[in-house]
């Protein structure tokens, strides 16, 4: 009997990561026809080849109807055509040309020293402690800091912005939960704050992301205030979720596979491949959705117009047809064709920033930490959108 998992129920991933069930289904067939809790059917792709085919096919699959199967459909519709991730070609390509330079190699080099300084200040005093809660005390800080750098948030405002992001993206199921109402309040505060900052930048533009979005030209016109704020929120959301879960999942992996940390300590040349293996292993986006625009065939599977099709990166990244010994955490893995950032035109625009954040975190930890120990049980995220940890107690043994 093949175990079936309710992919649309957040509880399916709260006490178990759901990986055993999804991998068992993957071994049976790479594509499954499923139903949401409300009875709406959708396709779930667990195979790497099938996921690749869908990501590359912009003619038959649209992103403009939303990006995830567990999303708020009304919110997705409100952002359609305005926010980069829910925009299709050709407008998507034009908007991407505006946003992508924010993550240029030059900008990443500029940000690196301040990121290193911030992390050193955070990590050093924690070495003396017997337990830290890695998700909130370290992993959540870096993406908020990075987005403040990119958007040039005034120094005096940064504590407030950090508090907003903690509220907006805090867990609803941890031992210190943030209520759904508080998360909604946090998101509203983010919109209000950046709407004010947008007005300030119109009067006094700089060289930051907001100023560049104000002066850019899309389809012969400038972006509206609504479009700018929506895309700012998109950058904050993507940055917070991906790096937070990848970083905390990485440290847990090093605690569970201590030989891999010692391997990295002995050979820092493995750092780039380590970052890629962390991204493959943690795969923070639980699913990525497209909607079929016309009847088509996807690697031999008939998909009808209007049907939702989802890719599930945590299991796609463990497809044995692509990855040797896929359930082994191997920091020297090569090649490593994971789909954590998607591919094609919708390849994650902030991928370079996520890689930099993980790299800098590892570099700082390598300077200070001899090994990691897991302290107590892990609490997983209750979500069918993101795949990661709510809480993980870690002891960092100093070098």
N, C-alpha and C positions, 0 to 999 in steps of 0.2 A: 504494500500500500504506500503510494507516494504521499507524504504529508503535504497538506494544503495550508496556506497561510493567508489570512485576510490582510491584504496589502494596504487597505484603506483604513484599517483600525490602528490608531496610535499605540494601543495596548499590546499589539503584536510585537512591538519593538522595545517595550518598556522594561520587561523582565528578562528578555532573551533578545539577542541581536537579530533574530530571524534568519540568520545566515544558513543554518543547517537545513531549514525547510526550503529556502530559495535555491540552495545548491542541489538539493535532491530533485526539485522540479527542473532545474537546469539540465541535470543528467538525463531526464526523461525527454525533454524537448526544449528548444531555446526560446519559444514564444508560447504564451498561454493567454487564453481568453478568460477574463475575470469580470467581476461585477463590483461596483461600488456599493456601499451600504444602502444607498437609495435605489439600487437596482440598475443603474446606468452601466452598460458594459464598457470595458476598455481592454486593450491588449497590454500585456506585460512582457517586455523583452529581457531575457536573461543571458542571451548569447552575444558574444563580442562582435561577430560578423554581422548579425542582424542589427545590432545597435549602430555599428558603423554605417551600414546601408541607410538607416533612417536619418542619422545626423547629416549625411551627405545629400539627401534628397530634398532640396528646397522647393521643387516643383510640385510635390504631392503632399508635403507636410508643412503646416503653419505653426509658428510660435505665437501668433497674435491672439490666440484663444486662451492663453495662459500657459504656464510653464510646469505645473506640478499637479498630480492627481488629487492631492489633499488641500488644494488652494481654496481661498475665498474667491469664488467665481465672479462675484460682483466687483470686487477690488481689481481683479485681473482685467475685466472688461473696461473699467474706468481708466486703467493705465495703458490699454492696447493702443499701439501706434505712437505712444508718447514716451514710454520707458524702453530703453535699449533692448532688454531681454524679451519684451513682448512686442517686438517690431520685426517685420519681414523685409526681405530684399524688395526694392532697392533702398528704401528709406533706412533700413537697418545699417547698410554699409555706409551711408552718409553720416548717420549719427555716431557710428563706431569711429569714423575718422576724427570726430570731435573729442571723443572720450579716450580713445586708445593712447594718444600722446601723453596723457596724464601719467601713464605707467611706462614711459620710455626708460631706456637704460640710464640716460642722464639723470632723470628724476629719481630713479632707484638708488643710484650712487650718492646723490645729494642727501637722501633720507637715511642712509645706512648708519652714519656716525651717531645721529641722535637716537636711533632705535637701539643701538648697542649700549649707549650710555644709560638710557632708561632701563633696559633689562638688567644691566649690571647692578644698578641701584636697587632693583626689586629682588634679584636673586640672592645677592650676597648675604643679607640679614636672615634669609630663610634657611640657610645651610645649618644653622644651629638648632633648628626646630625638629622635633620628632615626627611631626606630620604637617603637611600643608595641603590645602584643597586646591589642586593644581588648576582646575578649570577656571575658577573665579579669581584666584590669587595671582596667577601668572598668565594663563592662556587667553583670558578675556581682555587683558590690558593692552596687548600689542596691537591688535587690529584697530581698537579705538584710537590709540595714539597715532597710528599710521594714517588713518583717515583725517584726523585733525591736521596732520602735516600737509597732506595733499590739498585739503580745502583751506589751508592757512587760517584755521580757527584761532582767534586771539588767545594768547596764553591765559589771560584772566578768565576766559570762558571755558577752558578745557575741562576743569573739574565738573562743571555743570553738564557739559556734553557727555562726559564719561558716565555721569549719574543717569542721564537720559538713556544712554545705550544699555546700561546695566538693567534699567527698568524695562526697556522695550524688548530686550533679547534675553532677559533672565528666565530661568526655568520655572515652569508652572508645577513641576513635580519633584523638585529637590527637597532636601530636609528643611531648607529655608525658602519656600516657594514664593514666586511673584505671581499674584493673581492675574487672571485674564484681563480684568479691568485695569490693573496697574500696567500691564503690557500695552494695552490700548492707549492709556494715558501717556506712557513713555513715547510711543510712536507719534502721538499728536504733538508732544513737546518738541520732538525732532523736527517735524514739519514746520511748526511755528518758529522755532529758533532759526532754521535755515531760510525761511521766508524773510525774516528780519535781516539776516546776514546778506541775503541776495539784494535787498533794497539798499543796504549800505554799500555793497560792491558796485552797484550801478552808479552811485555818487562818487565812489573812490575806488576804481578798478585797480587790480594788481596783476600778478603773474600766476595766480592760483587757478584751480579748476573752475571755480564759480565764475570768475571774471572771464575765463576763456569761453565758457558756455554762454555767457551773456553776449559776447561779441561775435560768436560763430554764425555761420549761415547754413541753413538746411533747406534744401529744395527752394532756394531763392528767398528764404525768409529766416528771421531769427527765431530761436526757441522761445516759447512762451514761459512765463514765470512758473506755471504749473508743470511744464515739461522739465524745466531745470530742477525744481525741487523733487519731482518724482525720481529723476535720475540720480540726484544726490542720495536720496533714500535708498535707491537700488544699490549704490556703491557701498553705503553703510551696511545694509543687510548682507550683501554678498561677502564683504570683508569680515564682518563679525562672525558669521556662521562658519565659513570655510576654515579660516585660520584657527579659530578657537577649538573646533572639534579635531582638526588635523593635529594640532600641537598637543592637546591632552591625550589623544589616541596614540601619538608617537611615544610619549613618555611612558604610558602604560605598556606599550609594546616592548620598550627597552627594559622595563621592570620584569616583564614576563619572559623576555629573551635576552638575558644579560650578556650573553656571548656577543650579541650584535653591537651592544654599546662598547664593549671592550675592543671589538674589531674596528669600530669607528675611531676610538681613542688611539689605536695603534696606527691607523692610516687615514689621515684627514683628507686624502685624495678621494676617498669614498663619499665625501659630503654630497656632491651633486646626485649621485645615484641613491643615496640615503633619502634625500628629499623626495625623489620620485617614488621610492618604495613606500614612504610614509603616505604620500598622496594616494597610491594604489590601495594600500592597506586600510586607510581610514575612510576614504570616499565619502565625505560629509554630506553631499546632496543625495538623499535616499532615492529620489526618482526625478526624472526629467521628462516632461510631456510635450507631445506635439498633437495636432489634430489633422486628420486626413482630409484633404480638400477635394479629392476625386478618387473614384474606385481605382485601386492599384494593387500590385503584387509586391510584397516585401520578402525577398529570398524564398519565393514559392508560397507565401502565405497571402491569402486574399484579404485585403483591408478595404472596407467600404467608406465612401465619403461620409464625413461627419463623425467617424469613430475616433476615439482618443487612443493614442499609442504612447506607452511609457517605457523608458529605459531605466534599469535599476543598477547603477554603478557598483554598489558593494559586491553584487554577485557577478556582474559582467567583468569586473576586475579580477575575478577568480575563475575565469573560463579556462579549463584545462587544455583546450585547443590552442590557446594563445600563451598561457603562462605555465611554465614548468613548476611542478610542486606548488600550486597556487596558494595553499594554506600555510606556507612557510614564509615567515617574515625574513627577507633576505636583502640586506642593504647594498649588496653588490649586484643585484638583479639587472641583467642586460640581455636582450632589449627589455624595455618595460613600457609597453604600449597601453597604459591605463587610459580610461576615459573619464577620469574624475572631473576634468574641465570640459567635457564634451569634445566636439571637434567640428570642423567646417566653419561656416560663417558665424555660428554662435559659440565658438570657442571662448571660454571665459575671458572677458576683457581685462580682468584683474589678476590673471594667472601669474604674471611676473611679480606682482606685489606679494601674493601668497607664497610663492617660492622664496622670495627675499625674506619674508617674515620668519618662515620656518628655518631658513639657513642661518639667519642672525641668532635666533633662539638656540639652535644647536651649537653654534660657535661659542656663545656665552656659557651654555651648560658644559661644554667640553673643557672650558677653562676652570670650572669650579667643581664639577661633580665626578666622583669616581664611579659611582653606581647609583641606581634607583631601587627603592623597595616599595612595593605596594603595601599600604597600610589600611586594612579593613576592606569591606566589600565595595564593589563598583556600583554606582547607580546610573543606569542608562537613561537616555533622553526618551521621554514619552512623546513621540512624534511620528507621523508618516511623511514628513517633509525632509527632516534632517536626521542623519544617522550618526550618533555620537554619544558622548558621556555628559551626564548632569553633574556628577561628582566623582572624583577619584582621589583618594588619599594617597599621598606620595611622601616618602622620606628621601631626601637627597643627601647622600653620603659624600662629604667633602673630600676633595683630593688631598 
